[in-house]
Amino acid sequence: MVWVDGELLPRARAVVSVFDSGFVLGDGVWEGLRVSGGHPVFLEQHLDRLEEGARALLIDLPTREQLTEAVYATLRANDMLDGVHVRLMVTRGVKSTPYQDPRVTVGPATVVAIAEHKEPLPATVTEGITLFTTHVRRAHPDTLDPRLNAHSKLNDVTACIQAYTAGADEALMLDPDGFVATCNSTHFFLVTRAGEVWTSDGRYCLGGITRANVLEVCRRHDLPARERTFSLTDVYNAAEAFVTGTFAGVVPVRTVDGRTIGTGARGPVVKRLQGLYQELVAEDVASRAAR
Ligand SMILES: Cc1ncc(COP(=O)(O)O)c(C=O)c1O
């Protein structure tokens, strides 16, 4: 069952109008949430990011309580507890005509929540993925702010197409100056030969929730971690590399542009971070269950 504007509908009938701002223009914001023990993990961080995007785009969001209820009601209707991924999408609403100007929007924001049983492949988590550096750059914030988790993902989609047509799993994306920024649907990290964890300075990527939580885990466990500018030469010479995202957590990277990273197998730091990140998830779920 899919939540569409307050109604729970079977998948085949879960539809929005062809006049919806999301359909016409990609004019909306969304979140991908992981569910464990019946609870959406790091819910407040996701709602904060959704609200930030909506505020920047002048989209009138329902309240946090209403959005939270949409997620929980969808989980209850599907009897879903674990191994669940939720896509919460909010668009500007239905328009009177297919035209760009937000002022031709006639309805309230459209809210959709899709919950599905969806797990990463075990091999992805243990053996990792391959990356290909795409020519598609991250945009400057005055072109299309990379901080926005907008419905329009064409910047990432074109990067993704180039990566898979080159035979890789995910695209590594550079900032406008040619430094490493992020990936098309995850954030990129490397581990230097000296054992430091590096991720980009963050100026050209989404405010990643898993990225922030992995940095927090590093701080808590005295793992030296830095947000800094670095190039592909640093990547090719890394001891280990990994990507982060809500769906699969921490995922090792085997190769980048045909270069084997480290030994090509999941390294000790990545394995440790996978465990520590899972502990943080479990802590979050336990605190929700206790409320
Ligand atoms: C472009 C992009 N990068 C990274 C991520 C992963 O971010 P998070 O860790 O918040 O799921 C996403 C997820 O929405 C994304 O769309």
The ligand as a Gaussian input file, in Angstrom:
#p B3LYP/6-31G(d) Opt

LIG

0 1
 C       23.089000      12.530000      -4.894000
 C       23.025000      11.773000      -3.601000
 N       24.158000      11.579000      -2.912000
 C       24.148000      10.885000      -1.751000
 C       22.995000      10.368000      -1.214000
 C       23.054000       9.622000       0.084000
 O       22.702000      10.460000       1.141000
 P       22.164000       9.900000       2.526000
 O       23.334000       9.354000       3.263000
 O       21.596000      11.086000       3.212000
 O       21.176000       8.843000       2.206000
 C       21.792000      10.571000      -1.881000
 C       20.531000      10.079000      -1.291000
 O       19.485000      10.658000      -1.440000
 C       21.797000      11.289000      -3.103000
 O       20.661000      11.514000      -3.786000

